[in-house]
Amino acid sequence: MPDVGNTRARYRRILRFAARYIVQTWWYEIVLPRFGLSGIVARGREARLTRIAQRFHVLAVDLGGLMIKVGQYLSSRLDVLPPEITRELAGLQDEVPPVPFDDIRRLAEAELGVPLERAYASFDPTPLAAASLGQAHRARLSPIDAADMGYDDAVVKVQRPGIEVIVDVDIAALRRVAGWLSRVGFVARRVDLPSLVEEFATTSLEEIDYLHEAGNAERFAASFAGDARVAAPEVVWERTTRRVLTLADVTAIKISDRGSLVAAGIDPKQVAHRFAAVMFDQLFRDGYFHADPHPGNIFVTPVGMRTGVGMRTGETDAAASAAPPDAPDWQLTFIDFGMMGQVPDGLRHALQQLMIAVASRDGARVVEAFRSVGFLLPTAETAELERAMTELFARFGGMGFAELAQVDERELRRFAIEFGETMRTQPFQLPENFLLIIRAMSLTSGMCSSLDPEFNIWDAVEPYAAKLLRDERGNVVQSLGREALAAAGTAWRLPGRLDRIVDRIEEGRLVAQSPRIEQRMSRLERTAGRIVSAVIFVGLFLGGILLRVDEPVWGGILLGVSVVPLLHAVFAGALGRRGPH
């Protein structure tokens, strides 16, 4: 663990590392290509990226703190970072050194106000897991707490001593680096780095507040109340403070342990698809999601192991025997709720539209969804992007990783180069509130592919997108129905209003302010006819949609006939205007 008191040296070391490789990247990727040396730059790029990743790996392990978090985040960005970087940083999660137990004991006792022997019946000095901000130990609850909770096995998370100072220093350094990069036009046009750092800082500060994490755990459990697919550990509030968190021990089969899953009679492929569906529910249905779903934070819990996840000890067998026939025989149990994300309603709707567009392979709609989400600036010229997306769907749409591996490598490389050039010309930007969404989806995709090598993200997205599309069509039909009622009301009132106008003319009580009163009356009559045609169209159209399910022939006939009043409603006014004035 670094010396907490030497914060200035830590700050300078992070800035020196960033400055060195910012300058190096600027030299190789911007300056040298302007002198016609792009070929030399390309040949040495892989080796340079590998060296940078290796040196950052060393820096992160040496410093700890948020540098580990930054490395873990970068390792999950398989979508935008070269494999030379992601491979090198992938092992950071497993390389965090544990804190000596004496330091953990002192902090925990200071927080709880009593010796560990009084707070718990037993406390294992060997950590169950060590992370960048804290570490976890197994414990047994005291008899009083165990009687109250209904179980005695617990996991206690204890914050790393001095981590608050380290987090403050690291955030300050990251803000400085973001300020440097925001002055680079290429970077500033595509991402608001200062905003991303602030989002990262907010998340990190929340993550070291265990009271906040405990509240997140309860909110997550409430989101899936009554959903037999998902579970979360109960919080032991009597033994929880801002820096100590006590939870029910829900340790089970690690989601990435394929061998143990198979031995327990659980199909890893089913786990992959259920995990993807649960993550989609969090992102697109609830708008509240687990933003750190890496393998260490998710267990697969067989029915017989469900204790401390909303059931009391002794109730497990009874609950299992009373479960409905269609209840799953295993659950996905989430832990570690320090990093949670929220999707505002507007952004969630835009993401739903993006999912529908991708599932329907509609390149133009994908680009429009990019705008809605905030990926593209409003001034972006998107004709080339639409063409590239259409070509992407036409050639590779629906393929999983296994199928893509069978495509000719030269074809893939050619398309990747062309597509990459198109993407680089677009003014892409990363909107706010999106850092955690990308992290969650990257980890989800990687986990599912490791469980099922033939996992196809299209297959996982399409059923969800189909449901969204059905909901969207239902809303459209409701909207058409409302418009039809409004038009029918107008058409119903129109003859009476025309009669009153004629009466006023016959009685001489109508004062004509315009010499072209006949033209206006003619227009009014045409408008009335168009409204009636529109009402007829809506009725035939809705009737056709409803009949197509049970009577496809008659439904098709009604839909076809509805075209006639539609054409009249649309073109009658235009044809009328072409007549003599």
N, C-alpha and C positions, 0 to 999 in steps of 0.2 A: 504493500500500500504506500503511496507517495506521502511525503512529509506534508501534512496539512498546513503547517506554518509557513512553508516556503511557497506561498501562492504566487508571488511575483515571478519566480523562476518558471513555474508551471505555465503561467500566462505567456511569457516570452517564448517558451519552447513551442507552444502550439502555433503562435504567430510566425515564428521562423520557419516551421515546417510548411505552413500554408503559403507563405510568401515565396519560398524556394520553388515550389512546384507550380504555383500560378505563373511565375516568370518563365519557368521551363516550358510549360504548355503554350504560353503566348509565343515564345520563340519558335517552337517546332510547328505549331498548328496555324499560326497567322503570318509570322515574318518570313520564314523560309519558303512557304508556297508562293509568296509574292515574287520570289526570285527564281521561280521555275524549278524548285527542288521538291516538289510534291512526292515524287517517286521515292526519294531517299527518306522522306518523313514517313511514308507509308510502310516502307520495309522495316523501319526500326520501331514502329508504334507499339507492337505487341510486347517487345522487351521493355520499353519504357514504362508502359502501364503496369507490367508485372512488378518492376522495381518499385514504383510508387506504392502499389498495394502492399508489397512486402514491408516497406519502411513504415507505412501507416499502421500495419499490423503490429509491428514492434512497439511503435509509439503508444498505441491504444492499450496493449497489455501492460506496458510499463506505467502509464499514467492512470489507467482505470477511469472511473467516473463516467462522464458523458461521452468520452472518447470511445468507450466500448459500445455505447448506444449508437453513436454515429456510424461506427464500423458495421454493427449488426444491421442498421438500416440500409447502408450501401450494399451489403451482401445480399439483401432481398430484392434489389432493383435489377432483376434479370431482364426486365423489359427495356431498360435504357443503358445499362452499363455493360461493358465488354466482359466476357467470361473470365479474362485474365484477372480482373479486379474482384468479381464476385466469388470466384473459387478461393482466392487467397484470404478473403475476409470471412469465409463461411464458418470457420472454426472458432471464431471469437467467443461465441456463446459458451463454449466448453473450456475456455482458458482463463476464466476469472479466478484468481487465487482466493481461498477463503480467509476470513478474518480470524485471528487467534481467539479461542473460546473465552479467555479471560476478559478480552475487550468486549465481547458480546455480553458476557455476564454482567459486567459493570453497567453497560448502557441499559440492558433490560431491567435490572434491579432499580436503577435510578428512575426509569419511566414508570414501573409498576408500583414502586414505593415499598416493596417487600422483597426478601430473599427469594431466589428461584425455588428453593425447597418448599417455601410456603405457598408460592403462587401456583406451582404444579406438583403433582405427585411424583413425576420424574421428568427429566429434561436431558435429551441426548446431546452430549457435547460435540459429536461429529455431525457436521452440517449435512443435511439432506441435499441441498443445492446451494451454490454460491452464485450470486448475480452481481451486476455492476453497482447496484445501489443498496443491496441488502442480501441477507442469506437466510435460509430456512432450516429449522431444526425440528425433529420429531419430539413430541412430549405427550404426557398423560395428564389429563385434567385432575385437579384436586377432587376429593369425594363430593364436596358441596357443589362445585361447578358441574361435575359429571352427572349428579342427580338432577340438576336443573336442566341440562342440555339433553340428557338421554343417551349419551355416549361418552367415552373417555379418551379415545385416540384423537390427537390434535397435531397440527403443524403450526409452529410459531415463526413468523417472519420478524427479523430484527434488522433495523437499519444499520448500515455500516457507520461506525463512529466517524464524525467529521465530514460526512458526505455532503452536508448542506453547504459547507464552505467550498468544497471542490466543485459542486454544481454551479455555484455563483461565479466562480472563476472561469469555468468552461463556457458558460453562457456568455460572459463578457467577451471572451476570445472569439467565439463564433459570431457574435454581433460585429466585431471588428472585421473579421474576414468577409462577412456578408456585405459590409459597407464597401470594402475594396472591390469585390466582384460586381456590385451594383453600378460601379462606374464604367464597367466594360460593356459597350453597347450590345455586343452579341448576347451576353448573358442577360442584361437588363431587359432586352426586348422579349425574352422568352420566359423569364421567371422572376418573381418578386422575392429575391432571397431574404431581405430583411423581414418580410412578413412570414416566410417559412421558418426562419430562426425564431421569431417570436412565438409561432405556433409550437415549435419544438420545445422552447423554453417553458411555455405554459404547461405542456404535457409532462415535462420532466419535473417541474416543481410540484405538480399534482401527484406524481408517482412516488415522491418521497414523503407524502402525507398519508399515513396508513388509515387515518380516520376517513379520508376521502375514498381510499380504496375499499374500505369496508362498506361504505355507502354504495359504491359502484357494484359490489358483489350482490347486495340485496336488490338493487334496481335491476341488474341483469337477471337474477332469479325470478323477479316479478314479471319481466318481459316474457319468460317462457313458462309461467305458471300454468299447469295443466297440459304442458307439452311433454309427452313421455320420451321424446328424443334427446332432451337436453337437461343437464343438472348443473348445480353450482354448490360449493360448500357453504354451510352455515357459519355465521360469524359468532364468536364467543366474545360478546361486548364487554363482559366483566374483566377480560384480560386483554383489552385492546386500547392502545393509546396512539398518539400521532407517530410514534417511532417503533411500536411493537404491535403486531397484528396476530391474533390467535384465531385459527379456523379449524373446522372439522377436518380430520385426515381423510381425504377422499382418494388417496393414491390408488391407482388401478393399473391397467395395461396402457403403457405409453402408446399414443396413436401411431407413432412411426415404427413400432415393434411388430413387424409383419409376422415373425415366427410365433410370438405369443398370441397374436390374434388368431392365427390359424389353429394353434393348439387349443384355444378356447372355443373353437367352432365358429368363429366370426370371419366372414369373408372381407378381406381388405378392400375389395372393389366396392362393396356396399358401404363400407365406412367412408370411402372417398366421396361417393355421391351424396350420402347423407350429410357429411361435413360441408360440402359445397352448398347444398340446399339450406343448411342452417345459417351459413355465413351470408347467403343471399337474403334470407329473411331479416337478418340483423341490419343489413345495409339498406335494402330497398323497401322493407315493410315497416320495421320499427324505427329506423333512423338512429339507433343506438347500438354500437357494435364493439366487439372485442378487437382492439387494434394490434394485439401482439399474439396472434394465434400460431406461435411456433410449436414444435413437437413437445417441448417441455411443459407447455401450459395446457395441454389437452390430453385427457385420459379416455379410454374406452372402458366403460364399467358394465360388466355383466350384471344381470338382475340380482343374483345372489350376493353381490358386493355393495348394494346401495345402502349405505349408512352415512348419516351426517349430511345428506343432501335433501333434507326435507322429511326424512323418516327417522324414527327413533330406533335404537337397538331393540331387537326382539320383534319389531313390526315388519321386518324385511320379508320373511317367509310368508307371513299372512298377506302382505301386499302383493307379493309375487303370485300367490295362488288366487287372489281376488282380481288380478289384472284382466282386462278384457282380452278376448282371443287375438285381436289384431294389435295388441300392445307390443312394441319392440322388446326383444330379449336382451338388449344392451343400450346404454346411453352414452352420449358424448358429454363428459364432465369437464367444464372449463374451470381453470384456476387463474390466479394472478390478474387482478382487475385494476392494476395501477394505470395501465394505458388503455383508456376507452375513448371512443370517438363518437361524435354526434353529426348527423347529416340534416341540415335545415330542410324544411318542407320544400322550398323552391328548388334546392339542389337535388333533393331526392326525386322530385318529379322529372327533372332534367336527366338524371341518371337512368330513370325508368325508360324515358324516350330513347336514350342511347342504347340501352339493352334491347329494346324492341327493334331499333334500326339495325343493330348488328345481327340479331337473330334472323331478321328478314332479308339480310344481305343487300340492303338498300344503301348504296354509296352516298347518294345525295342526302338521304335522311341522316346518315351518320355524320356528315359534315355539318348539317343544321343542328344536330344534337351537340356537336363539339362547340358550336357557338353558344348554345343554351347553357351548357355546363360552365363555359368560361375559358375553354382551351384556346379559342381563337379570338383575336381582336375583332371588333365589329367591322373594321376597314379591310379585312383580309380578302384577297381575291382567291376564290376557292375552285375555279373551274378545273385546274390541273389536279387538285387534291381529290375532287369528286371522281375524275377519270382514274386516278391511281387506286382509290378505294374500290371502284367498280371492278377494275382489273384484278385486284386482290381477291375479292369475293368470287369472281368468275373462275379464277385459277385454283385458289387454295381454300375457299370458304368451306367450312364444315370438316376440314381435316384435323385430326388429332396429332399429337407429337409422333406417334408410331407411324402414321401415314405420311407425315412430312419427311420422316427419315428415309422413306423409300423414293422420294422425288429426286430426280437427277441433281447432283450438287451444283453443277454449272448453271442450271436453270434457276435454282434457288439463289445463288450468288448474284446472277444477273438481275433478277427481280429485286433482290434486297438493295443492290446499289441504286437502281433506278428509283425505287420507292423511297430510299433514304434521301436521295437528292431532292425529290419533290417535298418531302417533309421538312427538310432544312430550309427551303425557300419560304415556308409558311411562318407567319408571326405567332407561333405557339407560345402559350404562357401557362404556368401552373397556378390555378386559382387558389385562394385561401380555403382553409378547411379541407384540403385535399391530400395533405402529407400522410395522414393516418389511413385514409381510404386506400391509397396506392399501396401502402405497407401491408394492410390487411389482405388485399386482393392478391398481391405478389406472394405472400406466404401461403395463402389458400391454394393458389394454383400449383405452387411447388409441392405442397404437402399431398395434394390429390394425385399429382403425377408420380410421386414416389410410392404411394399406396397402390396405384394402378397404372403401370407403364402405358397402357392403352387408353388412359383417361382422355376424354375429348371434352374440352371446355364448352364446345358447341352443344353437346348432348346435355350438359348440366344447365346451360343458359336457356335453351329453347323451351323446355316446359314452363319455366318461370316467366319467360318473355311471352309465351302463348297466353298465360293467365292474365298478364298485364294487358295484352292486346285485346282479350275478351272483355276485360273491364273497360278499356278505352272505347271499344265498339259499343258496349252497353251505354256508356255516357253519351256517345254520339247519337244513338237511337233516342235516348231520353231528350236530348237537345232538339232533335228533329220533331219529336212529339210535341214539345212545348211550342216550337215555332209553328207547327201545324195548327195547334189550338188557337194561337194568336192570329194566324192568317184566317182561320175559319171564323173567328169572332169579327175580324174586320170585314170579311166577305158577307157575313150575316147582317151587319149593320149598314153596309154600303147601299143596298136598294132603298132602304128607308131614307137615308140621307139624300139620295138622288131624287126621290119623290118630293121631298121637302123643297129641294132647289127648283124643281119644275113647277111646283105650286106657287112658289114665290115669283117665278118668271111670269106665270099666267095672271097672277094678281097684280102684276106691275110693281111688286115691292123689291125687285132685284135691281140694284144699281150697278151697271157694268162700268168698271173703271178702265177696261181695256177694249180696244177695237177688235181684239182677236179672241173674243169670248168663245166663239165656236171651236176654234182650235183647242182651247183649254178643255172644253167639254168633251171633245173627241179624245183627247189624251186621257181624261178621267175615265171614259168608257173603256178604252184599251187597258188601262191599269186595272180596272175592275175585272176584265176578262182574264188578265194575267194572274191576278190573285186567285181567282177561281181555279185556273189551271194548276197553279202551285199547290192549292189545297188538294186537288184530285191526285196530283203526282205524289204528294206525301202519303196520302191514304193508300194508293196502290203500292208504293214502294215499301211502306211498313208492312202491309199485308203480305206482300211477296216474301219479305224476310222471315216473317213468322210462319208462313206456310211451307217454306223450303225444308224445314226439319221433318215434318210428317208427310207433306204432299209436294215433293220436289217438282213435279210436272206443273201443277197449278201455280206453285210459287214462282217458277221460271216464267210462266205466261204473264203473271201479274207484273213481274219486274220488267219484262219486255214491253208490255203495254204502257207502263208508266213513262216510257221514253217520250210518247206522243205529247201528253200535257206538259212534260218538262221542256220539250223543244218550243212549244207555244209560249210558255212562261218566260223563257230566256230570250227568244228572238222576235216575239210579236211587237215589242216596243221598237226594236231596231228597224223591222220592216215597215212599221207605221211611219217612222220618221223619214223614210225615203219617198213618201208620197208627196204630192204637190202641196204647197203652203198657200 
